[in-house]
Amino acid sequence: MTQSYTEFAAVYDELMTDIPYDAYVDLLDEAAGGIAGKRVLDIGCGTGLLSVKLAKIGAKVTGIDLSAEMLAVAEGRAKALSLPVQFIEQPMQQLAGFTGFDLAVIAIDSLNYLADQEDVQATFQQIYASLAVGGALVFDVHSTFKTDVIFMEGPFTFDDGRIAYIWETEEGEQPHSVDSELAFFIQEANGLYRRFDEVHSQRTFAVHDYVEMLMEAGFSVERIFADWEDEPPHEESERIFFQVRK
């Protein structure tokens, strides 16, 4: 990955308006048995959209992300709302320094940015060590159907008048991986458009591979469901959710 979530941080929120973050809050509230007062690790927190929503309902949130640009936006968001969210720049597979958390979340396919199975395994192990006994991890990933079929239907385009992009995808070198090149065109105050480019690589694994990695880390699997519905995954599911517990 040569560039990822750099200039993109400035337009990320506008492009994520269709993500049902409130539904994610409900999932986490249920997993935690009531999230108010609970210590939460928001891993791959990005611009802090979910972190802030959790803090608003009383969670004690620590957000972790690899991108300094994303974290700058997140810190500004929390500060503007006077919410005491702590943000730390750290790779999720090297998560360290955390203990006794009640809940961890890796939302909106952030885990798929880890290309190596060893890094995914390390992430699960580090999260396990960061949780209190009885603590839960909730995360979602792309299905193999999405990486192998849907992403291969590109290129994809978007244009809302201020932001436009062309998103070209191709099969990655590893199984169930995809390489994406995105060209963004952002309208400036003078009416002219500025272009910048991003390169993103993602990889997913079969459901049974995730289960094996989670169990190896010590977790008990409680729920596996798909596409925001309380239904098991099927062959054309696109987003797979896992709820596991220490």
Backbone as CSV, one residue per row, in Angstrom:
resi,resn,N_x,N_y,N_z,CA_x,CA_y,CA_z,C_x,C_y,C_z
1,MET,0.848,-1.184,0.000,0.000,0.000,0.000,0.888,1.239,0.000
2,THR,0.829,2.017,-1.032,1.717,3.175,-1.113,1.115,4.418,-0.462
3,GLN,-0.174,4.504,-0.454,-0.804,5.667,0.160,-2.207,5.266,0.568
4,SER,-2.611,5.632,1.778,-3.936,5.244,2.241,-4.385,6.178,3.350
5,TYR,-5.589,6.703,3.232,-6.181,7.542,4.261,-5.301,8.728,4.611
6,THR,-4.783,9.433,3.609,-3.991,10.633,3.850,-4.868,11.842,3.539
7,GLU,-4.865,12.313,2.300,-5.795,13.385,1.942,-7.251,12.913,2.030
8,PHE,-7.436,11.603,1.905,-8.768,11.014,1.990,-9.455,11.361,3.311
9,ALA,-8.681,11.578,4.378,-9.261,11.876,5.685,-10.179,13.094,5.636
10,ALA,-9.844,14.060,4.778,-10.613,15.304,4.709,-12.008,15.106,4.114
11,VAL,-12.189,14.059,3.313,-13.492,13.850,2.665,-14.167,12.570,3.135
12,TYR,-13.508,11.834,4.024,-13.994,10.525,4.461,-15.419,10.590,4.992
13,ASP,-15.690,11.550,5.870,-17.005,11.609,6.516,-18.132,11.795,5.500
14,GLU,-17.893,12.618,4.492,-18.924,12.858,3.485,-19.233,11.605,2.676
15,LEU,-18.238,10.733,2.544,-18.425,9.514,1.764,-18.995,8.364,2.591
16,MET,-19.105,8.553,3.910,-19.567,7.476,4.781,-20.967,7.721,5.331
17,THR,-21.716,8.613,4.714,-23.022,8.974,5.253,-24.037,7.840,5.175
18,ASP,-23.769,6.829,4.334,-24.715,5.724,4.218,-24.428,4.596,5.204
19,ILE,-23.373,4.719,6.005,-23.058,3.686,6.989,-23.955,3.872,8.212
20,PRO,-24.685,2.837,8.627,-25.609,2.967,9.773,-24.875,2.853,11.109
21,TYR,-24.140,3.898,11.462,-23.376,3.870,12.704,-24.267,3.701,13.930
22,ASP,-25.482,4.232,13.872,-26.385,4.066,15.016,-26.729,2.595,15.232
23,ALA,-26.835,1.841,14.139,-27.068,0.400,14.262,-25.868,-0.274,14.909
24,TYR,-24.667,0.216,14.590,-23.464,-0.340,15.217,-23.466,-0.055,16.715
25,VAL,-23.878,1.143,17.096,-23.970,1.484,18.515,-24.916,0.521,19.224
26,ASP,-26.039,0.207,18.601,-26.997,-0.730,19.203,-26.386,-2.112,19.373
27,LEU,-25.634,-2.563,18.363,-24.966,-3.865,18.454,-23.998,-3.895,19.637
28,LEU,-23.237,-2.818,19.781,-22.238,-2.766,20.841,-22.890,-2.633,22.214
29,ASP,-23.967,-1.880,22.286,-24.690,-1.722,23.543,-25.218,-3.077,24.016
30,GLU,-25.724,-3.861,23.074,-26.232,-5.191,23.407,-25.092,-6.116,23.836
31,ALA,-23.986,-6.082,23.102,-22.851,-6.959,23.416,-22.267,-6.656,24.785
32,ALA,-22.297,-5.374,25.175,-21.716,-4.956,26.453,-22.700,-5.074,27.605
33,GLY,-23.953,-5.420,27.307,-24.962,-5.445,28.359,-25.233,-4.063,28.908
34,GLY,-25.236,-3.081,27.996,-25.361,-1.680,28.382,-23.996,-1.040,28.379
35,ILE,-23.799,-0.089,27.479,-22.442,0.412,27.243,-22.080,1.624,28.099
36,ALA,-23.049,2.272,28.698,-22.764,3.444,29.532,-21.827,3.048,30.673
37,GLY,-20.746,3.809,30.809,-19.774,3.557,31.864,-18.752,2.503,31.542
38,LYS,-18.897,1.821,30.403,-17.969,0.753,30.038,-16.742,1.321,29.309
39,ARG,-15.617,0.627,29.453,-14.377,1.006,28.766,-14.355,0.330,27.400
40,VAL,-14.217,1.147,26.356,-14.325,0.651,24.986,-13.075,1.003,24.185
41,LEU,-12.525,0.012,23.478,-11.448,0.225,22.518,-12.058,0.259,21.123
42,ASP,-11.982,1.404,20.458,-12.451,1.530,19.077,-11.219,1.442,18.180
43,ILE,-11.007,0.269,17.600,-9.779,-0.043,16.879,-9.985,0.207,15.385
44,GLY,-9.083,0.983,14.781,-9.309,1.441,13.416,-10.405,2.486,13.418
45,CYS,-10.311,3.428,14.359,-11.400,4.368,14.636,-11.582,5.425,13.558
46,GLY,-10.590,5.593,12.674,-10.737,6.575,11.605,-10.952,7.978,12.137
47,THR,-11.957,8.655,11.617,-12.231,10.038,12.010,-13.086,10.140,13.269
48,GLY,-13.279,9.024,13.958,-13.933,9.070,15.260,-15.447,9.126,15.233
49,LEU,-16.060,8.833,14.110,-17.517,8.883,14.033,-18.173,7.950,15.056
50,LEU,-17.699,6.716,15.121,-18.274,5.760,16.075,-17.816,6.071,17.495
51,SER,-16.562,6.455,17.661,-16.044,6.788,18.996,-16.899,7.852,19.667
52,VAL,-17.225,8.888,18.915,-18.004,9.998,19.464,-19.425,9.557,19.802
53,LYS,-20.024,8.748,18.949,-21.370,8.260,19.235,-21.399,7.431,20.520
54,LEU,-20.368,6.622,20.720,-20.298,5.815,21.936,-20.065,6.693,23.166
55,ALA,-19.190,7.687,23.021,-18.928,8.585,24.142,-20.171,9.382,24.525
56,LYS,-20.978,9.724,23.546,-22.201,10.498,23.817,-23.155,9.758,24.736
57,ILE,-23.133,8.423,24.697,-24.050,7.660,25.556,-23.333,7.099,26.783
58,GLY,-22.166,7.669,27.097,-21.533,7.395,28.373,-20.416,6.389,28.380
59,ALA,-20.014,5.878,27.221,-18.881,4.955,27.179,-17.573,5.717,27.387
60,LYS,-16.596,5.038,27.974,-15.265,5.598,28.157,-14.402,5.066,27.019
61,VAL,-14.209,5.878,25.994,-13.695,5.398,24.715,-12.233,5.769,24.508
62,THR,-11.470,4.785,24.025,-10.126,5.008,23.528,-10.114,4.589,22.064
63,GLY,-9.754,5.501,21.184,-9.718,5.219,19.756,-8.300,4.974,19.289
64,ILE,-8.112,3.929,18.477,-6.805,3.549,17.955,-6.852,3.594,16.433
65,ASP,-5.843,4.199,15.805,-5.784,4.188,14.355,-4.337,4.374,13.913
66,LEU,-4.061,3.890,12.705,-2.725,4.005,12.139,-2.484,5.356,11.479
67,SER,-3.569,6.054,11.082,-3.463,7.282,10.307,-3.491,8.522,11.193
68,ALA,-2.387,9.268,11.176,-2.334,10.521,11.934,-3.355,11.518,11.406
69,GLU,-3.573,11.503,10.089,-4.542,12.432,9.482,-5.958,12.139,9.956
70,MET,-6.312,10.863,9.995,-7.628,10.479,10.487,-7.793,10.866,11.954
71,LEU,-6.769,10.610,12.749,-6.841,10.909,14.178,-6.952,12.401,14.442
72,ALA,-6.336,13.218,13.602,-6.463,14.670,13.762,-7.908,15.106,13.602
73,VAL,-8.593,14.521,12.618,-10.019,14.819,12.429,-10.820,14.322,13.632
74,ALA,-10.499,13.114,14.106,-11.214,12.536,15.248,-11.049,13.384,16.503
75,GLU,-9.824,13.818,16.758,-9.574,14.644,17.943,-10.338,15.959,17.870
76,GLY,-10.375,16.554,16.685,-11.127,17.792,16.517,-12.619,17.587,16.747
77,ARG,-13.125,16.464,16.284,-14.550,16.151,16.455,-14.897,15.999,17.939
78,ALA,-14.101,15.227,18.659,-14.379,15.008,20.077,-14.223,16.304,20.882
79,LYS,-13.214,17.081,20.549,-12.983,18.344,21.265,-14.130,19.313,21.039
80,ALA,-14.638,19.381,19.820,-15.744,20.292,19.508,-16.995,19.953,20.311
81,LEU,-17.129,18.678,20.674,-18.296,18.228,21.435,-17.991,18.075,22.923
82,SER,-16.788,18.467,23.326,-16.350,18.369,24.725,-16.495,16.952,25.270
83,LEU,-16.113,15.983,24.443,-16.183,14.579,24.839,-14.778,14.070,25.157
84,PRO,-14.601,13.406,26.299,-13.259,12.973,26.737,-12.833,11.661,26.092
85,VAL,-12.656,11.674,24.779,-12.186,10.487,24.059,-10.678,10.581,23.876
86,GLN,-9.981,9.496,24.183,-8.533,9.453,23.986,-8.248,8.788,22.647
87,PHE,-7.364,9.402,21.857,-7.003,8.838,20.564,-5.498,8.571,20.536
88,ILE,-5.127,7.389,20.023,-3.738,6.955,20.021,-3.378,6.420,18.642
89,GLU,-2.243,6.845,18.120,-1.762,6.365,16.830,-0.986,5.065,17.048
90,GLN,-1.526,3.971,16.507,-0.919,2.667,16.740,-1.483,1.653,15.748
91,PRO,-0.650,0.781,15.163,-1.162,-0.288,14.313,-1.931,-1.307,15.149
92,MET,-3.052,-1.779,14.640,-3.873,-2.685,15.437,-3.158,-4.003,15.744
93,GLN,-2.298,-4.469,14.828,-1.600,-5.731,15.064,-0.482,-5.595,16.090
94,GLN,-0.171,-4.351,16.462,0.827,-4.094,17.501,0.178,-3.449,18.725
95,LEU,-1.116,-3.666,18.872,-1.865,-3.101,19.995,-1.173,-3.460,21.310
96,ALA,-0.892,-2.459,22.122,-0.167,-2.709,23.369,-0.474,-1.616,24.376
97,GLY,-0.373,-1.973,25.643,-0.537,-0.989,26.702,-1.954,-0.862,27.230
98,PHE,-2.823,-1.807,26.874,-4.219,-1.723,27.283,-4.620,-2.976,28.061
99,THR,-5.324,-2.785,29.168,-5.833,-3.900,29.962,-7.184,-3.520,30.549
100,GLY,-7.986,-4.520,30.820,-9.223,-4.322,31.565,-10.359,-3.676,30.810
101,PHE,-10.308,-3.657,29.481,-11.395,-3.063,28.710,-12.597,-4.005,28.670
102,ASP,-13.781,-3.411,28.647,-15.023,-4.189,28.634,-15.435,-4.599,27.231
103,LEU,-15.006,-3.817,26.233,-15.462,-4.048,24.871,-14.427,-3.523,23.890
104,ALA,-14.257,-4.250,22.791,-13.430,-3.779,21.676,-14.242,-3.902,20.406
105,VAL,-14.012,-2.989,19.478,-14.724,-3.011,18.200,-13.745,-2.665,17.087
106,ILE,-13.866,-3.385,15.971,-13.144,-3.050,14.736,-14.233,-2.908,13.680
107,ALA,-14.617,-1.679,13.399,-15.817,-1.431,12.589,-15.499,-1.143,11.130
108,ILE,-16.462,-1.430,10.286,-16.480,-1.065,8.866,-15.226,-1.572,8.145
109,ASP,-15.045,-2.871,8.205,-14.009,-3.629,7.490,-12.581,-3.119,7.694
110,SER,-12.324,-2.423,8.792,-10.957,-1.957,9.053,-9.977,-3.117,9.158
111,LEU,-10.438,-4.256,9.674,-9.556,-5.416,9.815,-9.053,-5.903,8.466
112,ASN,-9.807,-5.636,7.406,-9.425,-6.125,6.081,-8.194,-5.430,5.507
113,TYR,-7.712,-4.388,6.174,-6.476,-3.743,5.716,-5.232,-4.522,6.138
114,LEU,-5.407,-5.567,6.930,-4.285,-6.440,7.274,-4.210,-7.546,6.233
115,ALA,-3.105,-7.587,5.488,-2.995,-8.522,4.369,-2.515,-9.900,4.792
116,ASP,-1.830,-9.976,5.917,-1.248,-11.246,6.336,-2.056,-11.877,7.465
117,GLN,-2.282,-13.172,7.352,-3.034,-13.882,8.386,-2.348,-13.762,9.740
118,GLU,-1.027,-13.720,9.737,-0.287,-13.586,11.003,-0.633,-12.278,11.704
119,ASP,-0.858,-11.206,10.928,-1.211,-9.921,11.526,-2.638,-9.945,12.085
120,VAL,-3.538,-10.616,11.389,-4.904,-10.757,11.905,-4.873,-11.543,13.212
121,GLN,-4.133,-12.647,13.210,-4.010,-13.451,14.424,-3.416,-12.637,15.564
122,ALA,-2.380,-11.863,15.272,-1.751,-11.036,16.303,-2.732,-9.999,16.847
123,THR,-3.553,-9.443,15.966,-4.552,-8.464,16.402,-5.533,-9.093,17.378
124,PHE,-6.036,-10.274,17.055,-6.966,-10.960,17.960,-6.303,-11.262,19.298
125,GLN,-5.055,-11.691,19.271,-4.351,-12.010,20.511,-4.148,-10.768,21.371
126,GLN,-3.792,-9.649,20.725,-3.568,-8.412,21.474,-4.887,-7.878,22.051
127,ILE,-5.968,-8.007,21.296,-7.260,-7.568,21.808,-7.676,-8.435,22.995
128,TYR,-7.453,-9.744,22.864,-7.794,-10.655,23.965,-7.078,-10.230,25.246
129,ALA,-5.798,-9.885,25.114,-5.018,-9.462,26.276,-5.501,-8.121,26.832
130,SER,-6.133,-7.312,25.982,-6.576,-5.974,26.390,-7.928,-5.987,27.090
131,LEU,-8.663,-7.081,26.964,-10.013,-7.161,27.524,-9.998,-7.747,28.930
132,ALA,-10.968,-7.314,29.726,-11.226,-7.959,31.003,-11.911,-9.300,30.746
133,VAL,-11.846,-10.194,31.708,-12.572,-11.456,31.591,-14.060,-11.142,31.428
134,GLY,-14.683,-11.746,30.413,-16.075,-11.440,30.108,-16.236,-10.327,29.093
135,GLY,-15.127,-9.680,28.718,-15.189,-8.609,27.731,-15.456,-9.157,26.337
136,ALA,-16.041,-8.325,25.474,-16.459,-8.753,24.139,-15.696,-8.015,23.053
137,LEU,-15.547,-8.679,21.929,-15.035,-8.080,20.694,-16.118,-8.211,19.634
138,VAL,-16.419,-7.100,18.964,-17.361,-7.091,17.847,-16.631,-6.487,16.654
139,PHE,-16.715,-7.159,15.511,-16.092,-6.612,14.309,-16.823,-7.113,13.077
140,ASP,-16.571,-6.431,11.947,-17.136,-6.867,10.678,-16.039,-6.896,9.624
141,VAL,-16.232,-7.733,8.624,-15.274,-7.873,7.529,-16.037,-8.058,6.215
142,HIS,-15.338,-7.810,5.108,-15.892,-8.166,3.806,-16.027,-9.678,3.712
143,SER,-17.068,-10.129,3.051,-17.170,-11.550,2.727,-16.243,-11.874,1.566
144,THR,-15.948,-13.149,1.391,-15.151,-13.551,0.233,-15.935,-13.309,-1.059
145,PHE,-17.255,-13.359,-0.988,-18.076,-13.054,-2.170,-17.876,-11.597,-2.594
146,LYS,-17.751,-10.712,-1.617,-17.580,-9.295,-1.949,-16.224,-9.035,-2.588
147,THR,-15.163,-9.620,-2.016,-13.837,-9.382,-2.591,-13.678,-10.071,-3.938
148,ASP,-14.233,-11.276,-4.068,-13.970,-12.088,-5.260,-14.917,-11.790,-6.417
149,VAL,-16.105,-11.278,-6.102,-17.120,-11.061,-7.142,-17.505,-9.583,-7.262
150,ILE,-18.019,-9.020,-6.191,-18.576,-7.659,-6.278,-17.492,-6.637,-6.600
151,PHE,-16.350,-6.699,-5.917,-15.292,-5.736,-6.195,-14.731,-5.879,-7.607
152,MET,-14.860,-7.041,-8.175,-14.352,-7.253,-9.530,-15.287,-6.682,-10.599
153,GLU,-16.439,-6.156,-10.187,-17.383,-5.552,-11.127,-17.059,-4.090,-11.412
154,GLY,-15.977,-3.569,-10.832,-15.586,-2.179,-11.051,-15.196,-1.930,-12.505
155,PRO,-14.894,-0.692,-12.883,-14.710,0.452,-11.976,-16.038,1.016,-11.459
156,PHE,-15.934,1.694,-10.314,-17.077,2.334,-9.679,-16.861,3.853,-9.728
157,THR,-17.943,4.577,-9.837,-17.850,6.040,-9.897,-18.823,6.672,-8.917
158,PHE,-18.512,7.910,-8.531,-19.356,8.666,-7.610,-19.192,10.140,-7.940
159,ASP,-20.295,10.898,-7.849,-20.237,12.338,-8.115,-21.424,13.000,-7.438
160,ASP,-21.162,13.800,-6.400,-22.252,14.522,-5.740,-22.186,16.024,-6.014
161,GLY,-21.356,16.407,-7.006,-21.230,17.818,-7.342,-20.013,18.465,-6.718
162,ARG,-19.696,18.111,-5.465,-18.504,18.642,-4.811,-17.369,17.630,-4.801
163,ILE,-17.718,16.361,-4.611,-16.730,15.290,-4.579,-17.067,14.281,-5.669
164,ALA,-16.070,13.898,-6.437,-16.237,12.833,-7.427,-15.044,11.901,-7.325
165,TYR,-15.289,10.623,-7.629,-14.155,9.712,-7.681,-14.365,8.647,-8.737
166,ILE,-13.265,8.105,-9.207,-13.239,6.922,-10.058,-12.455,5.864,-9.287
167,TRP,-13.092,4.716,-9.050,-12.532,3.672,-8.217,-12.317,2.430,-9.078
168,GLU,-11.061,2.136,-9.345,-10.713,0.974,-10.156,-10.167,-0.130,-9.261
169,THR,-10.613,-1.348,-9.496,-10.221,-2.472,-8.651,-9.641,-3.599,-9.491
170,GLU,-8.745,-4.354,-8.862,-8.234,-5.557,-9.504,-7.910,-6.584,-8.428
171,GLU,-7.873,-7.829,-8.845,-7.591,-8.914,-7.919,-6.187,-8.770,-7.358
172,GLY,-6.056,-8.946,-6.046,-4.750,-8.874,-5.410,-3.973,-10.165,-5.569
173,GLU,-2.745,-10.160,-5.095,-1.882,-11.325,-5.230,-2.306,-12.470,-4.315
174,GLN,-2.879,-12.155,-3.158,-3.247,-13.183,-2.195,-4.712,-13.567,-2.360
175,PRO,-5.104,-14.745,-1.897,-6.512,-15.150,-2.005,-7.447,-14.145,-1.323
176,HIS,-8.585,-13.881,-1.954,-9.622,-13.003,-1.398,-9.084,-11.606,-1.066
177,SER,-8.212,-11.093,-1.947,-7.686,-9.742,-1.754,-8.013,-8.895,-2.965
178,VAL,-8.029,-7.584,-2.745,-8.353,-6.647,-3.818,-7.477,-5.411,-3.679
179,ASP,-6.956,-4.937,-4.791,-6.200,-3.692,-4.842,-7.052,-2.631,-5.519
180,SER,-7.151,-1.476,-4.888,-7.999,-0.398,-5.396,-7.175,0.857,-5.631
181,GLU,-7.410,1.471,-6.779,-6.833,2.782,-7.071,-7.979,3.763,-7.218
182,LEU,-7.945,4.827,-6.427,-9.019,5.813,-6.416,-8.470,7.169,-6.820
183,ALA,-9.115,7.790,-7.784,-8.796,9.154,-8.186,-9.932,10.055,-7.716
184,PHE,-9.622,10.985,-6.822,-10.621,11.895,-6.257,-10.507,13.268,-6.914
185,PHE,-11.660,13.900,-7.089,-11.737,15.252,-7.636,-12.606,16.071,-6.685
186,ILE,-11.978,17.049,-6.013,-12.642,17.828,-4.970,-12.785,19.268,-5.426
187,GLN,-14.013,19.781,-5.400,-14.234,21.165,-5.822,-13.755,22.130,-4.749
188,GLU,-12.910,23.059,-5.142,-12.388,24.065,-4.222,-13.309,25.285,-4.208
189,ALA,-12.996,26.228,-3.304,-13.838,27.424,-3.153,-13.917,28.247,-4.432
190,ASN,-12.867,28.183,-5.271,-12.862,28.959,-6.513,-13.597,28.254,-7.655
191,GLY,-14.181,27.074,-7.344,-14.941,26.354,-8.348,-14.145,25.345,-9.136
192,LEU,-12.812,25.426,-9.052,-11.970,24.465,-9.750,-11.848,23.174,-8.938
193,TYR,-11.507,22.092,-9.617,-11.392,20.786,-8.958,-9.927,20.438,-8.739
194,ARG,-9.646,19.904,-7.563,-8.310,19.421,-7.216,-8.334,17.900,-7.218
195,ARG,-7.335,17.289,-7.827,-7.255,15.831,-7.873,-6.212,15.313,-6.882
196,PHE,-6.556,14.209,-6.225,-5.542,13.444,-5.508,-5.873,11.965,-5.654
197,ASP,-4.869,11.126,-5.464,-5.019,9.691,-5.695,-4.710,8.904,-4.428
198,GLU,-5.430,7.806,-4.259,-5.226,6.918,-3.125,-5.090,5.490,-3.638
199,VAL,-4.282,4.700,-2.954,-4.154,3.278,-3.247,-4.495,2.505,-1.977
200,HIS,-5.435,1.582,-2.088,-5.873,0.791,-0.939,-5.833,-0.685,-1.292
201,SER,-5.363,-1.495,-0.355,-5.366,-2.942,-0.521,-6.078,-3.567,0.670
202,GLN,-6.966,-4.503,0.387,-7.689,-5.195,1.443,-7.705,-6.696,1.162
203,ARG,-7.815,-7.458,2.239,-7.903,-8.909,2.126,-8.856,-9.437,3.192
204,THR,-9.618,-10.442,2.837,-10.469,-11.090,3.822,-10.191,-12.578,3.825
205,PHE,-10.881,-13.274,4.713,-10.725,-14.715,4.867,-12.109,-15.349,4.980
206,ALA,-12.168,-16.638,4.776,-13.423,-17.362,4.941,-13.861,-17.315,6.402
207,VAL,-15.155,-17.441,6.627,-15.688,-17.380,7.990,-15.006,-18.396,8.897
208,HIS,-14.809,-19.616,8.402,-14.210,-20.648,9.260,-12.764,-20.309,9.604
209,ASP,-12.066,-19.563,8.730,-10.698,-19.140,9.050,-10.698,-18.131,10.191
210,TYR,-11.647,-17.188,10.145,-11.753,-16.232,11.250,-12.078,-16.951,12.555
211,VAL,-12.981,-17.915,12.494,-13.359,-18.650,13.704,-12.140,-19.364,14.292
212,GLU,-11.355,-20.001,13.451,-10.158,-20.692,13.930,-9.179,-19.725,14.582
213,MET,-8.981,-18.561,13.963,-8.055,-17.577,14.532,-8.564,-17.041,15.859
214,LEU,-9.854,-16.784,15.937,-10.446,-16.272,17.176,-10.336,-17.285,18.306
215,MET,-10.620,-18.541,17.995,-10.545,-19.577,19.017,-9.101,-19.806,19.454
216,GLU,-8.174,-19.703,18.517,-6.761,-19.842,18.872,-6.316,-18.729,19.815
217,ALA,-6.902,-17.547,19.649,-6.575,-16.429,20.535,-7.218,-16.583,21.913
218,GLY,-8.192,-17.499,22.021,-8.832,-17.742,23.309,-10.286,-17.340,23.390
219,PHE,-10.825,-16.735,22.328,-12.202,-16.254,22.355,-13.218,-17.388,22.220
220,SER,-14.392,-17.148,22.787,-15.568,-17.971,22.532,-16.463,-17.212,21.559
221,VAL,-16.908,-17.886,20.516,-17.738,-17.239,19.493,-19.192,-17.275,19.933
222,GLU,-19.823,-16.099,19.989,-21.220,-16.000,20.403,-22.181,-15.838,19.233
223,ARG,-21.813,-14.985,18.273,-22.714,-14.707,17.155,-21.906,-14.477,15.882
224,ILE,-22.423,-14.982,14.774,-21.914,-14.634,13.451,-23.140,-14.330,12.596
225,PHE,-23.184,-13.122,12.048,-24.352,-12.729,11.269,-23.896,-11.842,10.117
226,ALA,-24.836,-11.446,9.257,-24.430,-10.786,8.010,-25.319,-9.605,7.671
227,ASP,-24.691,-8.597,7.050,-25.404,-7.495,6.394,-26.398,-6.791,7.307
228,TRP,-25.966,-6.554,8.565,-26.752,-5.782,9.526,-28.027,-6.487,9.967
229,GLU,-28.204,-7.733,9.592,-29.404,-8.486,9.964,-29.027,-9.615,10.921
230,ASP,-29.943,-9.986,11.791,-29.697,-11.067,12.738,-29.957,-12.407,12.061
231,GLU,-29.230,-12.614,10.974,-29.367,-13.835,10.177,-27.975,-14.366,9.857
232,PRO,-27.833,-15.689,9.749,-26.507,-16.245,9.431,-26.072,-15.872,8.024
233,PRO,-24.767,-15.829,7.779,-24.276,-15.518,6.435,-24.720,-16.561,5.420
234,HIS,-24.892,-16.130,4.172,-25.151,-17.044,3.070,-24.134,-16.761,1.974
235,GLU,-24.212,-17.467,0.870,-23.132,-17.417,-0.120,-22.976,-16.057,-0.789
236,GLU,-24.035,-15.209,-0.746,-23.928,-13.887,-1.345,-23.988,-12.759,-0.311
237,SER,-23.762,-13.092,0.945,-23.635,-12.049,1.963,-22.421,-11.187,1.641
238,GLU,-22.488,-9.907,2.011,-21.395,-8.989,1.685,-20.571,-8.574,2.896
239,ARG,-21.206,-8.397,4.043,-20.501,-7.950,5.247,-20.812,-8.946,6.366
240,ILE,-19.768,-9.526,6.941,-19.928,-10.542,7.974,-19.551,-9.942,9.325
241,PHE,-20.406,-10.141,10.302,-20.195,-9.638,11.669,-19.873,-10.790,12.618
242,PHE,-18.975,-10.520,13.550,-18.616,-11.494,14.567,-18.772,-10.830,15.946
243,GLN,-19.339,-11.573,16.876,-19.370,-11.161,18.290,-18.761,-12.304,19.089
244,VAL,-17.636,-12.016,19.765,-16.928,-13.048,20.516,-16.617,-12.506,21.907
245,ARG,-16.258,-13.433,22.811,-16.072,-13.007,24.199,-14.885,-13.717,24.842
246,LYS,-14.219,-12.980,25.746,-13.094,-13.528,26.502,-13.606,-14.321,27.699
